[in-house]
Amino acid sequence: MTDRIIATGFNTGYAEGDLDRLAARLSHMAAIGCTGAEITAVGLDAVVSCRLVPDRVQALRQIMAAHPLSYSMHAPIAINLMDETHADPMQRAAIVSMELAAEIGARVVVLHPGRCHPKDWVDRQAGLLQFELDMLGPVADRAAALGVQIAYENISPNARVVAGEETSYSLDPRQLAMQLERLHHDAVMACLDISHAQQGAVLWSFDMVEACAALAPWIGHIHFSDSAGVPATFPHTHQGERHFFGVGDMHAPKGWGAVDFDALAARLPVRQGTRVVIEIKRNFLAHAERATLQAAKDFGAAVNAAGG
């Protein structure tokens, strides 16, 4: 049987306008045995005012084509297709993300699902879910026309969620599965962020593995990292303090959090063509990069074996 997971690699992080920096990162990733890479769209300066910048796009395309990697792309996290106030720029940003991905050879674009104020969710849940679908539909149509797929990613309990300023149904992978079923578009699948699912499970008191298993038929993309799942409910001044306490979106290597990766791998009959993208913080890359790559490959092999 053909393996369902076809590539493993890292998110490239922010290029900060320096494409030579991106090129060096991709070269390093290929050299250590990555078979995939996820490009961070923000910081490339390939899109300005929701329009492509042709010379930057061409330079980016050439850099990426020089490496034997299977590419995906993470669109701006700020895109929120449930934001009624900023509906037009949000949709335009999502569409141009599809166009950028197609131009540079990234076959999958990761988007974060809709978020809103908790009171709006209580008062207008059904309407907001439908608004998101109405906004996402044309983006999905554009993606399909370009030969690109959207991977909708379950979010984490970020600082705004913890502060009670924002919420999202996608904190629970089961609810993400239901929204994808409502849309039921061939160009839209799920990105399972494992660390985010662990955090959502602690926040909302559900079984993390069971929730991910419910999303599994939609999963065509995976973000791989570990976390304890404990919300960061107190002030901190440095990312390292979150690691020190074991709170928030740790983006840690396997074994540094509380995720049961073995149990999870046994319950994920993911889609053919799934990519595993490692998202760990820069300090972990300094000493755990190769070990985490091997852990992600082993996880992919376990998923493939279980799926078979």
LINVEN-V175817 format. One record per residue. N is the residue number from 0. RES is the residue in three letters. SS is DSSP state (H for helix, E for strand, - for the rest). PHI is phi in whole degrees, 0 to 359 (* if undefined). D_FIRST is the distance of its C-alpha to the first C-alpha in whole Angstrom. Layout:
N,RES,SS,PHI,D_FIRST
N,RES,SS,PHI,D_FIRST
//
This chain:
0,MET,-,*,0
1,THR,-,292,4
2,ASP,-,297,6
3,ARG,-,280,9
4,ILE,E,271,12
5,ILE,E,249,13
6,ALA,E,203,16
7,THR,E,220,19
8,GLY,E,188,23
9,PHE,E,250,26
10,ASN,E,289,28
11,THR,-,281,31
12,GLY,-,76,34
13,TYR,-,279,37
14,ALA,-,280,38
15,GLU,-,53,42
16,GLY,-,82,42
17,ASP,-,258,42
18,LEU,H,288,39
19,ASP,H,296,40
20,ARG,H,296,39
21,LEU,H,297,35
22,ALA,H,301,35
23,ALA,H,295,36
24,ARG,H,295,33
25,LEU,H,295,30
26,SER,H,298,31
27,HIS,H,296,31
28,MET,H,299,28
29,ALA,H,296,26
30,ALA,H,292,28
31,ILE,-,268,27
32,GLY,-,108,23
33,CYS,-,290,23
34,THR,-,247,20
35,GLY,E,218,21
36,ALA,E,204,25
37,GLU,E,249,26
38,ILE,E,277,30
39,THR,E,275,32
40,ALA,-,293,34
41,VAL,-,289,37
42,GLY,-,95,40
43,LEU,-,277,38
44,ASP,-,57,41
45,ALA,-,264,39
46,VAL,E,226,40
47,VAL,E,225,44
48,SER,-,55,45
49,CYS,-,60,42
50,ARG,E,229,42
51,LEU,E,292,40
52,VAL,-,254,42
53,PRO,H,304,42
54,ASP,H,291,42
55,ARG,H,289,41
56,VAL,H,297,37
57,GLN,H,297,38
58,ALA,H,297,38
59,LEU,H,295,35
60,ARG,H,300,33
61,GLN,H,294,34
62,ILE,H,297,34
63,MET,H,291,30
64,ALA,H,293,29
65,ALA,-,283,31
66,HIS,-,237,28
67,PRO,-,279,24
68,LEU,-,237,23
69,SER,E,270,21
70,TYR,E,258,23
71,SER,E,233,24
72,MET,E,217,28
73,HIS,E,260,30
74,ALA,-,288,32
75,PRO,-,306,36
76,ILE,-,296,36
77,ALA,-,294,39
78,ILE,-,298,37
79,ASN,-,219,38
80,LEU,-,279,38
81,MET,-,252,40
82,ASP,-,275,43
83,GLU,-,291,45
84,THR,-,293,48
85,HIS,-,245,46
86,ALA,H,303,44
87,ASP,H,296,44
88,PRO,H,296,44
89,MET,H,295,40
90,GLN,H,292,39
91,ARG,H,297,40
92,ALA,H,295,39
93,ALA,H,294,35
94,ILE,H,294,35
95,VAL,H,293,36
96,SER,H,297,34
97,MET,H,296,31
98,GLU,H,293,33
99,LEU,H,297,33
100,ALA,H,302,30
101,ALA,H,297,29
102,GLU,H,294,32
103,ILE,H,261,31
104,GLY,-,87,27
105,ALA,-,267,26
106,ARG,-,272,23
107,VAL,E,228,23
108,VAL,E,239,27
109,VAL,E,274,27
110,LEU,E,236,30
111,HIS,E,270,32
112,PRO,-,293,33
113,GLY,-,294,36
114,ARG,-,229,39
115,CYS,E,205,42
116,HIS,-,289,45
117,PRO,H,306,45
118,LYS,H,294,48
119,ASP,H,298,47
120,TRP,H,296,43
121,VAL,H,295,46
122,ASP,H,280,48
123,ARG,H,220,45
124,GLN,H,306,42
125,ALA,H,297,41
126,GLY,H,295,43
127,LEU,H,291,41
128,LEU,H,298,38
129,GLN,H,290,38
130,PHE,H,301,40
131,GLU,H,299,37
132,LEU,H,296,35
133,ASP,H,295,38
134,MET,H,282,37
135,LEU,H,285,34
136,GLY,H,306,33
137,PRO,H,297,35
138,VAL,H,295,33
139,ALA,H,295,30
140,ASP,H,298,31
141,ARG,H,294,32
142,ALA,H,301,29
143,ALA,H,299,27
144,ALA,H,297,30
145,LEU,H,267,29
146,GLY,-,76,25
147,VAL,-,244,25
148,GLN,E,248,23
149,ILE,E,264,25
150,ALA,E,247,24
151,TYR,E,277,27
152,GLU,E,256,27
153,ASN,-,298,29
154,ILE,-,270,32
155,SER,-,259,34
156,PRO,-,287,37
157,ASN,-,287,39
158,ALA,H,300,43
159,ARG,H,289,44
160,VAL,H,294,42
161,VAL,H,298,44
162,ALA,-,281,47
163,GLY,-,79,47
164,GLU,-,263,47
165,GLU,-,205,43
166,THR,E,211,40
167,SER,-,207,37
168,TYR,H,302,35
169,SER,H,284,32
170,LEU,H,300,33
171,ASP,-,249,31
172,PRO,H,305,27
173,ARG,H,294,28
174,GLN,H,287,31
175,LEU,H,298,29
176,ALA,H,301,26
177,MET,H,294,29
178,GLN,H,290,30
179,LEU,H,294,27
180,GLU,H,294,27
181,ARG,H,298,30
182,LEU,H,288,30
183,HIS,-,48,26
184,HIS,-,249,26
185,ASP,-,299,23
186,ALA,-,269,24
187,VAL,E,238,24
188,MET,E,229,22
189,ALA,E,252,23
190,CYS,E,254,23
191,LEU,E,275,23
192,ASP,E,267,26
193,ILE,H,296,25
194,SER,H,297,29
195,HIS,H,298,30
196,ALA,H,296,29
197,GLN,H,298,30
198,GLN,H,291,34
199,GLY,H,299,33
200,ALA,H,296,33
201,VAL,H,290,36
202,LEU,H,296,38
203,TRP,H,254,37
204,SER,-,59,37
205,PHE,-,237,33
206,ASP,-,281,30
207,MET,H,298,28
208,VAL,H,295,25
209,GLU,H,298,25
210,ALA,H,295,26
211,CYS,H,293,23
212,ALA,H,297,21
213,ALA,H,293,23
214,LEU,H,277,22
215,ALA,H,310,18
216,PRO,H,299,18
217,TRP,H,263,20
218,ILE,E,285,18
219,GLY,E,232,17
220,HIS,E,200,19
221,ILE,E,225,20
222,HIS,E,259,24
223,PHE,E,251,24
224,SER,-,193,27
225,ASP,E,247,29
226,SER,-,200,32
227,ALA,-,285,35
228,GLY,-,92,35
229,VAL,E,281,39
230,PRO,-,297,40
231,ALA,-,274,43
232,THR,-,261,46
233,PHE,-,232,48
234,PRO,-,295,49
235,HIS,-,213,48
236,THR,-,248,49
237,HIS,-,210,46
238,GLN,H,307,42
239,GLY,H,299,43
240,GLU,H,292,45
241,ARG,H,297,42
242,HIS,H,295,40
243,PHE,H,302,43
244,PHE,H,274,43
245,GLY,-,78,39
246,VAL,E,230,40
247,GLY,-,72,38
248,ASP,-,278,35
249,MET,-,292,35
250,HIS,-,49,32
251,ALA,E,256,32
252,PRO,-,296,30
253,LYS,-,307,28
254,GLY,-,98,30
255,TRP,-,266,33
256,GLY,-,234,33
257,ALA,-,238,32
258,VAL,-,290,28
259,ASP,-,269,26
260,PHE,H,294,23
261,ASP,H,294,21
262,ALA,H,295,22
263,LEU,H,294,21
264,ALA,H,301,17
265,ALA,-,288,17
266,ARG,-,243,18
267,LEU,-,240,16
268,PRO,-,281,13
269,VAL,-,289,14
270,ARG,-,282,13
271,GLN,-,298,11
272,GLY,-,92,13
273,THR,E,292,15
274,ARG,E,249,17
275,VAL,E,255,19
276,VAL,E,244,23
277,ILE,E,276,25
278,GLU,-,236,28
279,ILE,-,238,31
280,LYS,-,290,35
281,ARG,H,303,36
282,ASN,H,295,38
283,PHE,H,286,35
284,LEU,H,302,34
285,ALA,H,297,37
286,HIS,H,224,36
287,ALA,H,228,32
288,GLU,H,297,30
289,ARG,H,292,28
290,ALA,H,294,28
291,THR,H,288,26
292,LEU,H,300,24
293,GLN,H,294,22
294,ALA,H,298,22
295,ALA,H,292,21
296,LYS,H,295,18
297,ASP,H,296,18
298,PHE,H,297,18
299,GLY,H,298,15
300,ALA,H,296,13
301,ALA,H,293,14
302,VAL,H,297,13
303,ASN,H,300,9
304,ALA,H,294,10
305,ALA,H,293,11
306,GLY,H,294,9
307,GLY,-,281,7
//
